[in-house]
Amino acid sequence: MRMLLATAVLLANPSVKPWPIGPGARYLPPAAPAAVRAGAAVGSLRCGTSGRRFEVHVELFAARRVVVVPAGIGVAAPLVRSGATVAPKGCSYGVRTLAPGGVVQVKRRAGLTVADLFRVWGQPLGPNRLASFRSRSPVRAYVNGRRARGPVGAIPLSPGDEIVIELGAYVAPHPFFLFPGGAS
């Protein structure tokens, strides 16, 4: 039933559509800097055992093109690759991705934010900066389809949220995400 409702909502809104992945390496940033691969502390974030986690979905757009959120953010070596996914064999951080596509696993009760995700990812995020992209226009963010106010980095990573971050031309944000297993 939930899938039928989701399909009906998306079909009723023609502005919500799939967007292509941007061309070149800028749209395919690496998953982790050397410090994260080594399991070193990243500010106050430490690499440790996984613990209980929830999921949030993060979509990134620059110049109306998708910036891929890769597998392996927040996962230290050693790890095992299987196709496009990774499995940690050592420690991981409170925020991590195991598959490409923007599903972010967040350690429960850790109080983590979008800034923490970008910090562990090793990608810049600022008022006019999103990963390797800069613009005179500000970075915009939407949570569950609604415009977020204040600094994008301060947005909390909360269970089931759909977070869309854009730089450049407007892309209609998705109001929700159907997580694997049907939860949203």
C-alpha positions in Angstrom: 0.0 0.0 0.0 2.8 2.4 0.9 4.5 1.8 -2.4 1.3 2.6 -4.3 0.9 5.8 -2.3 4.5 6.8 -3.0 4.1 6.1 -6.7 0.9 8.1 -6.9 2.5 11.1 -5.1 5.5 11.0 -7.5 3.3 10.7 -10.6 1.1 13.6 -9.5 4.1 15.9 -9.2 5.8 16.2 -12.6 8.6 18.3 -11.1 9.9 15.3 -9.2 11.9 13.3 -11.7 15.1 11.4 -12.0 18.2 13.5 -12.8 21.3 12.3 -14.6 24.7 11.9 -12.8 27.0 14.7 -13.8 29.9 14.1 -16.1 33.4 13.6 -14.8 35.2 12.9 -11.6 33.8 16.0 -9.8 30.4 14.3 -9.7 32.0 11.0 -8.4 34.0 12.1 -5.4 36.0 9.5 -3.5 34.5 7.9 -0.4 37.1 8.6 2.3 40.3 10.6 2.9 43.4 8.8 4.1 42.8 9.6 7.8 39.3 7.9 7.6 40.7 4.9 5.8 43.3 4.6 8.6 40.6 4.9 11.3 42.1 8.2 12.8 39.9 10.6 14.7 38.2 13.2 12.6 37.6 16.1 15.0 35.4 14.7 17.8 34.4 11.7 15.6 36.1 8.4 16.4 36.2 5.1 14.5 34.7 2.3 16.6 32.3 -0.6 16.7 29.1 -0.1 14.7 26.3 -0.2 17.4 22.7 0.4 16.5 22.0 2.6 13.6 19.2 4.3 11.7 19.1 5.4 8.0 18.7 8.8 6.4 18.8 9.5 2.7 21.0 12.3 1.3 20.8 13.5 -2.3 23.2 16.0 -3.8 22.8 18.2 -6.9 25.2 20.6 -8.6 24.3 22.4 -11.8 21.1 20.2 -12.0 23.2 17.0 -12.0 23.5 14.3 -9.4 26.7 14.2 -7.3 27.1 10.6 -6.2 27.2 9.8 -2.5 29.6 6.8 -2.7 29.9 3.6 -0.8 32.5 3.6 1.9 32.1 7.0 3.6 33.1 6.5 7.2 34.4 3.0 6.7 38.1 2.4 7.7 40.3 -0.3 6.3 40.1 -3.2 6.1 36.8 -3.5 4.2 35.4 -5.9 1.7 34.1 -4.8 -1.7 31.3 -6.7 -3.4 30.2 -5.0 -6.6 29.3 -1.4 -5.6 28.9 -2.1 -1.9 31.4 -2.3 1.0 31.3 -4.2 4.3 33.5 -3.0 7.2 35.9 -5.5 8.6 37.5 -3.0 11.0 36.0 0.1 12.6 33.6 2.6 11.2 32.4 6.0 12.2 29.0 7.1 13.5 28.0 8.1 10.0 28.8 5.8 7.1 27.6 4.5 3.7 27.8 0.9 2.6 26.4 1.3 -0.9 26.3 4.2 -3.4 23.0 6.1 -3.7 22.8 8.2 -0.6 21.5 5.9 2.1 23.5 7.0 5.2 23.7 4.9 8.3 23.9 6.9 11.5 24.7 5.8 15.0 21.7 6.2 17.3 21.8 8.9 19.9 25.0 10.4 18.5 23.4 13.8 17.5 25.2 13.9 14.2 24.6 16.5 11.5 25.1 17.0 7.8 28.5 18.7 8.7 29.6 15.5 10.4 28.8 13.5 7.2 30.8 15.9 5.1 33.7 15.9 7.6 34.0 12.1 7.6 33.6 12.1 3.8 36.5 14.6 3.5 34.4 16.9 1.3 33.9 20.7 1.8 30.5 22.1 2.6 29.9 25.8 3.1 27.5 28.7 2.3 28.6 28.6 -1.4 30.4 25.3 -1.6 29.2 21.7 -2.1 32.1 19.2 -2.5 34.2 20.4 -5.4 31.6 22.9 -6.6 31.4 26.6 -5.9 28.8 29.2 -6.8 27.9 32.8 -6.1 24.4 31.4 -5.2 24.0 29.8 -1.8 23.8 26.1 -1.1 20.2 25.2 -0.4 18.8 22.2 1.5 15.4 20.6 1.9 14.4 18.1 4.5 11.4 15.9 3.6 10.6 18.3 0.8 10.6 21.5 2.9 13.3 24.2 2.7 15.7 24.1 5.6 16.7 27.4 7.2 20.1 28.2 8.6 23.5 26.6 7.9 23.2 23.4 5.8 25.8 21.7 8.0 23.7 22.2 11.1 20.8 20.0 9.7 20.5 17.0 12.1 20.6 13.5 10.6 17.3 12.1 11.8 15.7 8.7 11.3 14.0 8.3 7.9 14.7 11.8 6.7 15.1 12.7 3.0 17.7 15.5 2.8 18.3 17.2 -0.6 21.3 19.6 -0.9 21.6 21.7 -4.0 24.0 24.2 -5.5 23.1 26.1 -8.7 19.9 25.7 -10.6 16.8 24.5 -8.6 15.9 20.8 -8.6 12.5 19.9 -7.1 13.4 18.0 -4.0 11.9 14.6 -3.3 9.6 14.8 -0.3 10.5 11.2 0.9 12.6 8.2 0.2 11.6 4.5 0.2 14.3 2.8 2.0 15.2 -0.8 1.2 12.7 -3.0 3.0 9.9 -0.5 2.5 10.6 1.8 5.5 10.7 5.5 4.9 
